[in-house]
Amino acid sequence: MKNTGARKGDEVVQLYLNDEYASVVRPVKELKAFKRITLEPGESKQVELKLPYRSFGLWDKNLKFIVEPGTFNVMIGQDAEKTILKGQLKVE
């Protein structure tokens, strides 16, 4: 992240997941990690967000918590509508 403004500012970096296929209905975007940072004018910071294996899990129709294998879309940004980085992860 970089503060391109003339004032000190805060930003909340948010990470969302989307499961391309699941055995149960899941939200289109699920907030899984976030971090608030403060940046001085012109300052840049690298932000690290941890995504544990459990983040990919869901409650199945038998009310058991499971992690299904598959492809997940990863979106990072300021909020759910303003995602600036996108990628994919495969869970096995």
One Martini backbone bead per residue (centre of mass of N, CA, C, O) as a GRO file, in nm:
protein
   92
    1MET     BB    1   0.101   0.033   0.016
    2LYS     BB    2   0.011   0.383  -0.069
    3ASN     BB    3   0.061   0.721   0.013
    4THR     BB    4  -0.039   0.992  -0.210
    5GLY     BB    5  -0.074   1.195  -0.003
    6ALA     BB    6  -0.041   1.481   0.238
    7ARG     BB    7  -0.153   1.275   0.456
    8LYS     BB    8  -0.220   1.104   0.709
    9GLY     BB    9  -0.323   0.746   0.699
   10ASP     BB   10  -0.580   0.507   0.688
   11GLU     BB   11  -0.604   0.144   0.633
   12VAL     BB   12  -0.805  -0.137   0.515
   13VAL     BB   13  -0.707  -0.452   0.453
   14GLN     BB   14  -0.882  -0.690   0.241
   15LEU     BB   15  -0.984  -1.043   0.243
   16TYR     BB   16  -1.129  -1.247  -0.012
   17LEU     BB   17  -1.351  -1.525  -0.075
   18ASN     BB   18  -1.418  -1.764  -0.353
   19ASP     BB   19  -1.607  -2.039  -0.426
   20GLU     BB   20  -1.652  -2.204  -0.720
   21TYR     BB   21  -1.720  -2.484  -0.556
   22ALA     BB   22  -1.995  -2.614  -0.361
   23SER     BB   23  -2.211  -2.819  -0.168
   24VAL     BB   24  -2.288  -2.535  -0.066
   25VAL     BB   25  -2.403  -2.237  -0.001
   26ARG     BB   26  -2.221  -1.938  -0.069
   27PRO     BB   27  -2.085  -1.661  -0.062
   28VAL     BB   28  -1.939  -1.461  -0.290
   29LYS     BB   29  -1.808  -1.303  -0.036
   30GLU     BB   30  -1.544  -1.365   0.208
   31LEU     BB   31  -1.425  -1.251   0.495
   32LYS     BB   32  -1.083  -1.351   0.622
   33ALA     BB   33  -0.905  -1.076   0.621
   34PHE     BB   34  -0.735  -0.809   0.817
   35LYS     BB   35  -0.567  -0.470   0.807
   36ARG     BB   36  -0.445  -0.203   0.986
   37ILE     BB   37  -0.301   0.102   0.858
   38THR     BB   38  -0.035   0.348   0.877
   39LEU     BB   39   0.035   0.644   0.672
   40GLU     BB   40   0.250   0.843   0.551
   41PRO     BB   41   0.344   1.062   0.342
   42GLY     BB   42   0.463   0.851   0.081
   43GLU     BB   43   0.418   0.586   0.212
   44SER     BB   44   0.521   0.240   0.224
   45LYS     BB   45   0.358  -0.092   0.254
   46GLN     BB   46   0.373  -0.417   0.344
   47VAL     BB   47   0.114  -0.665   0.344
   48GLU     BB   48   0.025  -0.926   0.575
   49LEU     BB   49  -0.186  -1.211   0.521
   50LYS     BB   50  -0.343  -1.463   0.691
   51LEU     BB   51  -0.441  -1.809   0.568
   52PRO     BB   52  -0.585  -2.047   0.698
   53TYR     BB   53  -0.713  -2.349   0.627
   54ARG     BB   54  -0.991  -2.292   0.774
   55SER     BB   55  -1.088  -2.060   0.575
   56PHE     BB   56  -1.203  -2.294   0.362
   57GLY     BB   57  -1.437  -2.366   0.526
   58LEU     BB   58  -1.742  -2.563   0.610
   59TRP     BB   59  -2.079  -2.635   0.655
   60ASP     BB   60  -2.245  -2.900   0.610
   61LYS     BB   61  -2.546  -3.079   0.585
   62ASN     BB   62  -2.431  -3.237   0.866
   63LEU     BB   63  -2.277  -3.026   1.051
   64LYS     BB   64  -1.983  -3.035   0.926
   65PHE     BB   65  -1.655  -2.947   0.935
   66ILE     BB   66  -1.504  -2.856   0.618
   67VAL     BB   67  -1.259  -2.915   0.350
   68GLU     BB   68  -1.277  -2.850   0.022
   69PRO     BB   69  -1.177  -2.912  -0.271
   70GLY     BB   70  -1.039  -2.638  -0.475
   71THR     BB   71  -1.126  -2.325  -0.612
   72PHE     BB   72  -1.005  -1.996  -0.521
   73ASN     BB   73  -1.088  -1.669  -0.494
   74VAL     BB   74  -0.877  -1.381  -0.458
   75MET     BB   75  -0.942  -1.071  -0.274
   76ILE     BB   76  -0.795  -0.737  -0.264
   77GLY     BB   77  -0.886  -0.450  -0.047
   78GLN     BB   78  -1.090  -0.198   0.092
   79ASP     BB   79  -1.338  -0.365  -0.020
   80ALA     BB   80  -1.576  -0.554  -0.177
   81GLU     BB   81  -1.573  -0.346  -0.436
   82LYS     BB   82  -1.243  -0.268  -0.396
   83THR     BB   83  -1.059  -0.467  -0.583
   84ILE     BB   84  -0.696  -0.487  -0.676
   85LEU     BB   85  -0.652  -0.796  -0.612
   86LYS     BB   86  -0.608  -1.107  -0.801
   87GLY     BB   87  -0.667  -1.466  -0.750
   88GLN     BB   88  -0.557  -1.814  -0.707
   89LEU     BB   89  -0.652  -2.118  -0.528
   90LYS     BB   90  -0.555  -2.448  -0.434
   91VAL     BB   91  -0.733  -2.708  -0.273
   92GLU     BB   92  -0.649  -3.049  -0.127
   0.00000   0.00000   0.00000
